[in-house]
Each structure stands twice: as structure tokens, then as C-alpha cells.
């Protein structure tokens, strides 16, 4: 089923993603599945995303963002710049930024606006390859069921 609240585009230097409407683990997984497919199609692993959702993710759903990297079997270390257009939800987005970055799954930054996100994303200061044998990846423990 086509989710009209999710948009993913292949742009010249990165993949662009936008999510509106209801935010949930299922909708986030759909978004990241489409982003992953686009990244693999053009072999670009820089993502600029924006969200303007009607609700805040639960803490449980926010934590489960780490599962996307396992479920989608992300082959490289991506760089993700995200702009949240609902400031009341920034605490949740900072939580996701922290857990994904601290687990060594991606280089993530929550940005104030599109311009800041694009500038940070296009800087050449991140690790491109991600080793599957990396201890951080092998030792991941997921508390929640799929």
C-alpha cells in the first residue's frame, strides 16, 4: 500500500526523505526501507531527511530505530542529517541521534533547518565503509521483539 506521507527522492549528492502524518515504528520502518532501497540503487549513503509528524514517537519506538540497521542489513556506515519541524519532539529525535551514533551504526545529526542539514551532510568528514565484523555491530543486543 502506498503511504502518501512518505517521500523518498534520489538527488545529486544524497537521498532525500520526508515523513509526515502519524509517526510509528511501522511507518519509520517503511520510510527507512525506501531510503535503503534508494541508497543501494545509486550506491550513495548520505541521507537528508525531514519530518513533520502529527505525533511523537514513543520511547520504545524511538529506541527500536537501531533495529533498522539489522533488519535492512545496511552495508556501509551512512551519514544522516535530519530536520524535525515539530520542536516539541526534538528530545525524541536527539535520543535517536544519540543511540544510533553511540552504537556505531551511522553518523547522525539533528539539524535546525534544511540548509544546515545539507551543509553538514555534504562535508567530507565521515567514515564511508563499515566493517560487518566490527565489535560494536556483532555485540548489539536488542531488547524488543521484531
C-alpha positions as CSV (number, residue, x, y, z in Angstrom):
1,X,0.0,0.0,0.0
2,X,1.3,3.4,-1.0
3,X,1.9,5.7,2.0
4,X,1.4,9.2,0.8
5,X,3.0,10.6,4.0
6,X,6.4,9.2,3.0
7,X,8.5,10.6,0.2
8,X,12.0,9.4,-0.9
9,X,13.9,11.0,-3.8
10,X,17.3,10.3,-5.3
11,X,19.1,13.7,-5.5
12,X,22.5,14.6,-7.0
13,X,24.6,14.2,-3.8
14,X,22.3,12.4,-1.4
15,X,19.0,10.6,-0.8
16,X,16.2,12.9,0.4
17,X,13.4,11.6,2.6
18,X,10.3,13.3,4.1
19,X,7.8,11.9,6.5
20,X,4.5,13.5,7.7
21,X,1.4,12.1,9.3
22,X,1.5,9.5,12.0
23,X,4.9,8.5,13.3
24,X,5.3,4.9,14.5
25,X,7.8,2.1,14.3
26,X,5.9,0.7,11.3
27,X,5.9,4.0,9.4
28,X,9.5,4.7,10.3
29,X,10.5,1.2,9.0
30,X,8.6,1.8,5.8
31,X,10.5,5.1,5.4
32,X,13.9,3.6,6.1
33,X,13.2,0.6,3.8
34,X,12.6,3.0,0.9
35,X,15.6,5.1,1.9
36,X,17.8,1.9,2.0
37,X,16.5,0.8,-1.4
38,X,17.3,4.2,-2.9
39,X,20.8,4.3,-1.3
40,X,21.6,0.8,-2.7
41,X,20.2,1.7,-6.1
42,X,22.6,4.6,-6.6
43,X,25.3,3.5,-4.1
44,X,25.0,6.7,-2.1
45,X,24.7,6.5,1.7
46,X,24.2,10.2,2.6
47,X,20.6,10.9,3.6
48,X,18.9,14.3,4.3
49,X,15.6,13.7,6.0
50,X,12.8,16.0,7.2
51,X,9.8,15.2,9.3
52,X,6.6,17.0,10.3
53,X,4.6,14.3,12.0
54,X,1.3,14.5,13.9
55,X,2.6,12.7,16.9
56,X,5.8,12.0,18.8
57,X,7.3,8.5,18.8
58,X,7.1,6.5,22.0
59,X,10.4,5.9,23.7
60,X,10.1,2.2,22.8
61,X,9.6,3.0,19.1
62,X,12.4,5.6,19.2
63,X,14.8,3.0,20.7
64,X,13.9,0.5,18.0
65,X,15.4,2.7,15.3
66,X,18.6,0.7,15.9
67,X,16.8,-2.3,14.6
68,X,16.6,-0.8,11.1
69,X,20.3,-1.3,10.6
70,X,19.9,-5.0,11.4
71,X,16.6,-5.5,9.5
72,X,17.9,-3.7,6.4
73,X,21.4,-5.1,6.6
74,X,23.0,-1.7,5.9
75,X,26.2,-2.4,4.0
76,X,28.1,0.8,4.8
77,X,28.3,3.5,7.5
78,X,25.8,6.1,6.4
79,X,25.7,9.8,7.2
80,X,22.3,11.1,8.1
81,X,21.2,14.7,8.6
82,X,17.7,15.1,9.9
83,X,15.4,18.1,10.3
84,X,12.4,17.8,12.6
85,X,9.8,20.5,12.0
86,X,8.0,19.9,15.3
87,X,10.3,21.3,18.0
88,X,8.3,19.6,20.8
89,X,9.6,16.3,19.5
90,X,13.3,17.2,19.4
91,X,14.1,15.4,22.7
92,X,13.0,12.1,21.0
93,X,15.0,12.9,17.9
94,X,18.1,13.7,20.0
95,X,17.6,10.3,21.7
96,X,17.6,8.5,18.3
97,X,20.6,10.5,17.2
98,X,22.5,9.5,20.3
99,X,21.7,5.8,20.3
100,X,22.4,5.3,16.6
101,X,25.6,7.3,16.8
102,X,26.9,5.7,20.0
103,X,26.3,2.2,18.7
104,X,28.4,3.0,15.7
105,X,25.5,2.4,13.2
106,X,25.6,5.8,11.4
107,X,26.9,9.3,11.7
108,X,23.7,11.2,12.6
109,X,23.0,14.9,13.3
110,X,19.7,16.6,14.1
111,X,19.8,19.9,12.4
112,X,17.8,23.1,12.8
113,X,16.9,23.6,9.2
114,X,17.4,22.2,5.7
115,X,20.4,24.5,4.9
116,X,22.3,23.4,8.0
117,X,21.5,19.8,7.3
118,X,22.7,19.9,3.7
119,X,25.9,21.8,4.6
120,X,26.7,19.2,7.3
121,X,25.8,16.3,5.1
122,X,28.0,17.4,2.2
123,X,31.1,17.9,4.4
124,X,33.6,15.1,3.7
125,X,34.4,14.1,7.2
126,X,32.9,10.8,7.8
127,X,33.8,7.1,7.6
128,X,32.4,5.6,4.4
129,X,33.0,1.9,4.9
130,X,31.5,0.0,7.8
131,X,33.0,-3.3,8.8
132,X,30.5,-6.1,9.5
133,X,33.0,-7.7,11.8
134,X,33.1,-4.5,14.0
135,X,32.7,-5.5,17.6
136,X,30.0,-2.8,18.1
137,X,27.9,-4.4,15.4
138,X,28.4,-8.0,16.5
139,X,27.7,-7.3,20.1
140,X,24.4,-5.4,19.6
141,X,21.7,-6.6,21.9
142,X,18.1,-5.8,21.0
143,X,15.6,-6.0,23.9
144,X,12.4,-5.7,22.0
145,X,10.9,-8.3,19.7
146,X,10.6,-7.6,16.0
